[in-house]
Amino acid sequence: MLETVILIIIINVTYMTLTTLRLIMVIKGYTKVASILSMVEVFVYLIGLTMVLDEISNPWNMAAYCFGWGLGVYVGSLIERRLALGYVLFEIIVDAAEFEIVSQLRERGYGVTSWFADGKDGRKLCMTVIAKRKNEKKLRAAILQMWPKAFIVSYEPNKLNGGFLAKQMRG
């Protein structure tokens, strides 16, 4: 019985990890990879579900199924974070006097678009910077190192066309 419970947990962790990754692949536009993952995913799902339905009166199997489901979502999320597919767009606002941050970011290889604006407390320098998601923490740390009081908003763009990283984005 214990072996069955452990196997159900393993199967559902695998199933939900695949489900999470498939959904991410669909969202990111990797439809061929998502299709392949979905075939494996449904096969694993059917094996696990069959095991539970064969002994529907056993609450331990159902509990294992639920536990494996939740753990699989968690594992899938961890894997997605490690893969860090896609790009992140930073909107950064600092005091206008800090204009050297633009050249410092460009020296580090980032494409920066900047402009001056009027803020509540005077002139501000606004910047838009795009980076690969895997470099998000590194870029945020660099910005905060240069200007600890920077106002930063970051988000994932879903459509990109042209610009500084156009060649890298196609790859």
N, C-alpha and C positions, 0 to 999 in steps of 0.2 A: 504494500500500500504506500509506504513512504517513497519508494522508487517512482511510483506513478505520480504522486504529488509533485515531486522534484522535476520529473519529466514535463509535466503540465506547465510548471512555472517556467522552465527553460524554453519550451515551445512558445509560450505567450510572450516572454521577453523578446524572443527572436521575432515573432509576428509583429508586435507593436513597434519594435525598433525599425523593422522594414516599413511599416505603415508610416511612421514619422518621417523616415528618410524619403519615402515615395512622395509624400505630400510636399516636402521641401523641394524635391526635384521638379515637381509639377509647377510650383510657385516660381521657381527660378528659371523655368523654361527648358529643362532637360527632359523632354517628353519621352525620348527613346529609353533613357535610363529608367525613368519612372515606369514605363511599360514593362520592362524586364523585371524590375523589382516587384511589380504588382503580381506577376505570374508566380514568383517564388512566395510572395506574401500570402496569396490565397491558398497555395498548397500547404504551407505551414499552418495557416488558420484552420483548414479542414481537418488536419491531423489532430490538432489540439481540441477542437470542438467535438470531434468524434469520440475522443477519449473521455471527455466530460459527459457527453450524452449517453455513452455506453453504460455509465454508472451514475445516472442522474440523481439517484437517491443518496449519493455520497457527498455530504457537505464539504468535506476536505478537498475534493476535486474542484468543486465550484470556488472555494476560497482560494485555492492555488491558481485557478484561472484568473480570478480578479486581481490577485497579488501580482502575477506575472504580467498582466495587462498594464497595471500602473508602473511597475518597474521597467517595462519595455518602453513606455513613453519617456521615462526619465533617461534611460540609456540612449534612446534615439536623440534626445535633446543634447546630451553630452557629445555624441558623435557629430551632430550638426554644428555645434559650437567649434569643435576641432577642425571640421572641414572649412568653416567660414567662407562659404561660397558667396560670390557677388561682391558688391561694392557698398561703401558707406559715404554719405555726403555730409560734410560738416559745414555748418553756418557758424561763423565765429565773429564776435564783436569785442573789440578792445578800444582803449583810448586812442585817439588819432595820433598822439605823440609816439605811439609804439609802432610806427610804420615799418621799422626794420624787421618786424616779424615776418613780413611778406617775403623779403629776400632770404631770410633764414629758412623758411619753409621750402622755398624754391631750391635752395642749396641742398636740401635734404631729398630732393627729387619729387616733391609734390607740386601739382599744378594748382596755382592759386589765382583766383579772380578777386580783385579787391576794389572797393570804392569807399568814399567818405560819406557820412550821413550825420544828421543832427540827432542827438539823443537827449534824454531828460537832463543829463549833467554835462552837456557840451558836445563837441565834435567827437565822432567815433569812426573807427576804421572797421569796415565790414568785409568779411572774406568768405568765399565759398571754396572749399577744398574737397576733392574726391580722392578716395583711397580704396584699396582692396580691403575687404572686411578683416582679413587676417592681420592687417596692419592697424586696425582701429585703435587698440590700446596704446600702441607705440606712438601714433599720431597724437592722440589725446594727451599722453604724458609729455610729449615734446611741446605742445601748445601750452600746457599748464606750467611746464618748467620755464618757458620764456615769459609767460604772462599768467601768473597764478590767479588773477582776478578776471580772466577771460570768461565771457558768456559764450557757451558752446551748446549748440543743438545738433544732434546727429540723427540721421535716419537712412534707411535703405531706399535708394531710387529703384524704380522697377523698369524704366525704359531709359536707355542711354543712346545718344547719337552724337558723334563728333567729339571735338574737344581735345585737351592735352593728352589724355590716356587712350585715345581711340584705338591705336594699334594694339596696346596691351589688353584692352577690353575684348577685342575680337579673339584673342588667344586663349 
